[in-house]
Amino acid sequence: MILNYFRQAWTLVRQHKLFTSIYVVGTGLSIALVMTLFIIFYVKFGPVYPEYNRERTLVVKPMKRYPKGKPENWNINGGVAYYVVDEMLVGLPHVELVAGSMIDFWENYQVSATDVKPFKAVPRFVNEAFWKLFSFRFIEGHSFTQEDVEAKALVAVVSESLARRLFATVEGVTGRHFSFNGRDYRVCGVVQDVSNATPETVGDLWLPLLNAKYIQEEFNMGLLGNVYAYLLVDDEANVEKVRSEVQDVFRRYSQQDKDYEYDLMGQPDRYWLSTFRQDLDKAPDTLDLAKDFLYILLALLFIPALNLSGMISSRMDSRISELGIRKAYGATRRRLLEQVLCENLLLTLLGGLLGLVFSYLIVWTASDWILTLFDKNIYDTSLSTLFTVEMLFNPAVFGIALAVCVVLNVVSALVPALYALRHPIMESLNSKR
């Protein structure tokens, strides 16, 4: 029966080409905007290269410090001190490792090589655990060790794009030397390019954390510094336990400090929540965030659904006599409703396919700025914002597209169909005499 409904729907599609074209294009544009939104958030939250452990990752970024009993006199830095990732959080129950990362977009770092003029590059300074938490794909070579970090060794892991610019190849690069801000560095590994869509790991090259110019090794600012801390939890079920333990560690440190107290502002955050921590001095309001995105979703879905519903209502008026004949031959309201919904579902699915294509075109053509709509952490748009195949073509995206199609179909077609089917048989048969 369902197959027959779709066959009849296909016949109607060919008979009413103008209506079909308007309906499919209108549906496609609506779904394209919704899908663009969901693709952006999948890239931000889902397991994508090289951040495959996001669901087990906790993040600590800036926190407040204020004199005892004077929380209004707080000050804040860009992150935490190196001591936090090197000693303070290491060895906690259920924590496999603590990674540290620091990126400096404001310094004008220059790299060069033999016969290559200096050009700007964005470095990221990391510790050894960073390479274990994030799953970089090494084309050749390997990462540097914690001993290299402590020794401030002049070694670097470079991206394949930077390797090509410096050495015109990505093969045989390990062991070669280049200049970074006037200092001679040796390449220890080459990794696949990282997209600016993953701002916690992106960079042109990765250097030992203690080589950073503004690293906070001293305790003149206490636990304040410029390092972001990432904790890898052994099991997702233990995430909340680890959050409580980390907060207890900082609370005990504050109690022992004679002069200052520290406020984590609700941290450590789950990875997805950390992407919404746009303001340094306060925690994100999850309720307001949910409201904002719900309003956006309603605007993108239900306003087009109302327009489509009007088109379907007009079409149903021309089919009332047809429905009356079906009723006269014993068709129930349920069967007729199933037929109407199946017909419109076919049109919505066609619009959904068109919408998927539109959404990919939007993402590809606007990749250099589209992520900045919802994320102030995309600091430097000069870095490549490459959307990979795994970011775009995945079961989650297609599942969302199908769900959007079904919702749009039900919302736009159900009310007009129920209204048309409420007419008695004789009134339906005489409506188009």
C-alpha positions in Angstrom: 0.0 0.0 0.0 2.8 2.4 0.9 4.5 1.6 -2.4 1.3 2.4 -4.3 1.1 5.7 -2.4 4.6 6.7 -3.6 3.8 5.6 -7.2 0.7 7.8 -7.2 2.8 10.6 -5.7 5.3 10.3 -8.4 2.6 10.5 -11.0 1.3 13.7 -9.4 4.8 15.1 -9.3 5.1 14.8 -13.1 1.6 16.2 -13.7 2.1 19.3 -11.5 5.6 20.4 -12.3 5.3 24.0 -11.3 3.9 23.1 -7.9 6.5 20.4 -7.4 9.4 22.7 -8.4 8.3 25.5 -5.9 7.7 23.0 -3.1 11.0 21.2 -3.6 13.1 24.3 -3.9 11.3 25.9 -0.9 11.8 22.8 1.2 15.4 22.5 0.0 16.4 26.0 1.1 14.8 25.5 4.5 16.6 22.2 5.1 19.8 23.7 3.7 19.9 26.3 6.4 19.0 23.8 9.2 21.6 21.3 7.9 24.3 24.0 7.7 23.6 24.7 11.4 23.8 21.1 12.3 27.0 20.5 10.3 28.7 23.4 12.1 27.7 22.0 15.5 28.8 18.4 14.5 32.2 19.8 13.6 32.3 21.6 16.9 31.1 18.7 19.1 31.5 15.4 17.1 34.6 13.2 16.9 36.6 14.6 14.0 40.3 14.7 13.2 42.3 15.0 15.4 39.9 15.5 18.3 38.4 12.0 18.5 38.2 11.9 22.3 36.0 14.9 22.8 33.3 13.0 24.8 36.0 12.0 27.4 37.8 15.4 27.5 37.5 18.0 30.2 38.8 21.5 29.6 40.1 24.2 32.0 40.7 27.6 30.5 40.8 31.0 32.3 39.9 31.3 36.0 39.6 34.2 38.4 42.0 35.1 41.2 41.0 37.6 43.9 42.2 38.6 47.4 40.8 36.7 50.3 37.2 37.9 51.0 37.2 40.3 48.1 35.7 38.5 45.1 34.9 41.8 43.4 38.6 42.6 43.0 39.4 39.7 40.7 41.9 39.5 37.9 42.3 36.9 35.1 44.8 35.6 32.5 44.3 33.7 29.3 44.6 30.3 31.0 46.3 28.5 33.8 49.9 28.2 34.9 52.2 25.5 33.6 52.3 24.0 37.2 48.6 23.1 36.8 49.2 20.7 33.9 52.7 19.6 35.0 52.0 18.7 38.6 48.7 19.9 40.1 46.2 17.8 38.1 48.5 14.9 37.3 47.6 11.6 39.0 44.0 12.3 39.8 41.7 9.2 40.0 40.2 8.3 36.6 42.4 10.8 34.7 44.6 9.1 32.1 46.6 12.2 31.2 46.7 16.0 31.4 47.6 17.8 28.2 48.7 21.4 28.0 48.4 23.7 25.0 49.2 27.4 24.3 48.7 29.3 21.1 49.7 32.9 20.4 47.9 34.6 17.5 49.1 38.1 18.4 52.8 37.6 18.0 54.2 37.9 14.5 56.1 34.6 14.3 58.2 34.1 11.2 59.6 30.9 9.7 62.1 30.5 6.8 64.4 27.9 5.3 67.2 27.9 2.8 66.2 29.8 -0.3 62.8 30.5 1.3 62.0 34.0 2.4 60.5 34.5 5.9 56.7 34.3 6.1 54.1 34.2 8.9 53.3 31.0 10.7 51.1 30.2 13.7 52.7 28.0 16.3 51.1 26.0 19.0 53.1 25.1 22.1 52.2 21.8 23.7 53.5 19.1 26.1 54.0 15.4 25.4 50.5 14.4 26.7 48.9 16.6 24.0 50.1 14.1 21.4 48.5 11.2 23.3 45.1 12.9 23.9 44.7 14.2 20.3 45.1 11.7 17.5 47.3 13.4 14.9 48.1 11.4 11.7 51.9 11.5 11.2 53.0 11.4 7.6 56.5 10.8 8.8 58.6 11.1 11.9 57.2 11.3 15.4 56.2 13.8 18.2 58.7 15.3 20.7 58.9 13.9 24.3 58.3 15.5 27.7 62.1 15.5 28.1 62.3 17.8 25.0 59.7 20.0 26.7 61.6 20.3 29.9 64.9 20.9 28.1 63.3 23.5 25.8 64.7 21.6 22.9 64.6 23.3 19.5 62.5 20.6 17.8 59.1 21.0 16.0 56.3 19.0 14.4 55.2 20.7 11.2 52.0 20.4 9.2 52.2 19.0 5.7 51.3 22.4 4.2 54.1 24.2 6.1 56.6 21.4 5.1 55.7 22.0 1.4 56.2 25.7 1.8 59.6 25.3 3.6 61.0 22.3 1.8 58.8 21.8 -1.3 58.0 18.3 -0.1 56.6 16.3 2.8 58.9 13.3 2.3 62.4 13.2 3.9 61.6 16.3 5.9 62.3 14.7 9.3 65.7 15.9 10.5 65.9 18.9 8.3 66.3 22.4 9.8 64.4 25.7 9.5 64.4 29.1 11.2 61.7 30.0 13.6 61.9 33.6 14.8 65.6 33.7 14.1 66.3 30.4 16.0 67.3 27.1 14.3 64.8 24.3 14.8 64.9 20.7 13.7 61.8 18.9 12.3 61.0 15.7 14.2 57.7 14.9 12.5 55.2 15.9 9.8 51.4 15.6 10.4 48.4 15.9 8.2 47.0 19.4 8.1 44.6 20.4 10.9 41.6 22.5 10.1 40.8 25.8 11.8 37.4 24.1 12.4 39.1 22.4 15.4 40.6 25.5 17.2 41.9 23.5 20.2 44.5 21.7 18.0 45.0 23.9 14.9 48.4 25.3 14.0 51.1 25.5 11.4 53.7 23.9 13.7 53.8 22.5 17.2 56.7 23.3 19.6 57.6 22.3 23.1 55.4 24.1 25.6 58.2 25.7 27.6 59.5 27.3 24.4 56.6 29.7 24.5 57.6 33.3 24.9 54.9 34.1 27.5 54.8 30.8 29.4 54.0 31.4 33.1 56.6 29.2 34.9 57.0 31.4 38.0 54.5 31.8 40.8 54.2 35.6 40.8 50.7 35.2 39.4 49.9 32.0 41.4 47.9 29.6 39.2 47.1 32.2 36.5 48.9 31.7 33.2 48.3 31.2 29.5 48.0 27.4 29.2 44.8 25.6 28.4 44.5 22.3 30.3 42.8 19.2 28.8 42.1 16.1 31.0 41.4 12.8 29.4 39.0 10.7 31.5 39.3 6.9 31.5 35.5 6.4 31.0 32.7 8.8 30.0 30.8 7.6 33.1 33.4 9.1 35.3 33.4 12.6 33.9 31.3 14.1 36.7 33.5 12.4 39.3 36.6 14.0 37.8 34.9 17.4 37.5 34.2 17.3 41.3 37.7 16.1 42.1 39.4 18.9 40.0 37.2 21.5 41.7 38.2 20.0 45.1 41.9 20.3 44.2 41.5 24.0 43.4 39.4 24.5 46.5 42.1 23.0 48.7 44.8 25.0 47.0 42.8 28.2 47.7 42.4 27.3 51.4 46.2 26.9 51.7 47.0 30.1 49.9 47.2 32.9 52.5 46.5 35.8 50.2 44.3 34.6 47.3 41.3 32.5 46.3 40.6 31.0 42.9 37.3 30.7 41.1 37.0 28.1 38.3 33.7 29.5 37.2 32.2 26.0 36.9 35.1 24.4 35.2 36.4 22.0 34.1 33.9 22.0 31.2 32.9 19.1 29.1 34.4 19.7 25.6 31.2 20.8 24.0 30.5 23.3 26.8 34.0 24.7 26.6 33.3 25.9 23.0 30.6 28.2 24.4 32.8 29.7 27.0 33.2 32.9 25.0 33.6 35.4 27.8 36.7 35.1 30.0 35.0 36.3 33.2 31.8 34.2 33.4 30.5 30.7 32.7 28.2 30.2 29.7 24.4 30.1 30.5 23.3 26.8 29.0 19.6 27.7 29.4 20.0 30.9 27.3 22.1 29.0 24.8 19.3 26.4 24.4 16.7 29.1 24.0 18.7 30.9 21.4 19.2 27.8 19.2 15.7 26.7 19.7 14.4 30.0 18.4 16.8 29.7 15.4 15.6 26.2 14.7 11.9 27.2 14.9 12.5 30.1 12.6 14.3 27.9 10.0 11.8 25.1 10.2 8.3 26.3 11.1 8.1 29.6 9.2 8.8 27.7 5.9 6.4 25.0 7.1 3.6 27.5 7.3 4.3 28.7 3.7 4.4 25.1 2.5 1.2 24.4 4.4 -0.6 27.2 2.5 0.5 25.7 -0.8 -0.6 22.2 0.2 -4.0 23.6 1.4 -4.6 25.2 -2.0 -3.7 22.0 -3.7 -6.0 20.0 -1.4 -8.9 22.2 -2.4 -8.5 21.0 -5.9 -8.5 17.4 -4.8 -11.6 17.3 -2.5 -13.7 15.6 -5.1 -11.0 13.0 -5.6 -11.0 12.3 -1.9 -14.8 12.1 -1.9 -14.7 9.4 -4.6 -12.2 7.5 -2.5 -14.4 7.8 0.6 -17.4 6.6 -1.5 -15.5 3.4 -2.3 -14.7 2.7 1.3 -11.4 4.4 2.0 -11.1 5.4 5.6 -9.8 8.8 6.8 -6.7 7.1 8.1 -5.9 5.6 4.6 -6.5 8.9 2.9 -4.3 10.7 5.5 -1.6 8.2 4.9 -1.8 8.8 1.2 -1.5 12.5 1.5 1.4 12.3 4.0 3.3 9.8 1.8 2.8 12.1 -1.3 4.2 15.1 0.6 6.9 13.0 2.2 8.2 12.2 -1.3 8.3 15.9 -2.2 10.0 16.7 1.1 12.6 14.0 0.6 13.4 15.4 -2.8 13.7 18.8 -1.2 15.8 17.2 1.5 18.3 15.9 -1.0 18.4 19.3 -2.7 18.9 20.9 0.7 21.8 18.6 1.5 23.5 19.7 -1.7 22.8 23.4 -0.9 24.1 23.0 2.7 27.4 21.5 1.5 27.8 24.3 -1.1 27.2 26.9 1.7 29.7 25.3 4.0 32.4 24.9 1.3 32.0 28.4 -0.1 31.8 30.1 3.3 34.3 28.0 5.1 36.6 30.9 5.9 34.1 32.7 8.1 31.0 30.6 8.7 32.4 29.0 11.9 32.9 32.4 13.5 29.2 32.9 13.6 28.9 30.9 16.8 32.5 30.7 18.0 34.8 33.5 19.1 37.5 31.0 19.7 38.2 31.0 16.0 40.9 33.6 16.5 42.8 33.6 13.2 40.8 33.1 10.0 44.1 33.1 8.1 44.5 29.5 9.1 42.8 27.1 6.7 39.3 26.1 7.6 39.1 22.9 5.7 36.0 20.8 6.0 37.0 17.2 5.5 34.9 14.3 4.2 34.4 12.9 7.7 33.0 16.2 8.9 30.4 16.4 6.2 29.5 12.9 5.2 28.6 11.0 8.4 25.5 9.1 9.7 24.7 11.9 12.2 24.3 14.5 9.4 22.1 12.2 7.2 20.1 11.1 10.2 19.4 14.8 11.1 18.5 15.5 7.5 15.9 12.6 7.5 14.5 13.8 10.8 14.1 17.3 9.5 12.3 16.1 6.4 9.9 14.0 8.4 9.1 16.9 10.8 8.7 19.4 8.0 6.4 17.0 6.2 4.2 16.4 9.2 4.0 20.0 10.2 3.2 21.3 6.7 0.9 18.6 5.4 -1.0 17.3 8.4 -3.3 20.3 9.1 -4.4 20.9 5.4 -5.0 17.2 5.0 -7.2 17.0 8.1 -9.1 20.0 7.0 -9.8 18.6 3.6 -10.8 15.2 5.0 -13.4 16.6 7.4 -15.9 17.3 4.5 -18.8 14.8 4.2 -18.8 12.5 1.1 -21.6 14.3 -0.7 -20.1 17.7 -0.2 -16.7 16.4 -1.4 -18.3 14.9 -4.5 -20.2 18.1 -5.4 -17.3 20.5 -4.7 -16.0 20.6 -8.3 -19.2 20.0 -10.3 
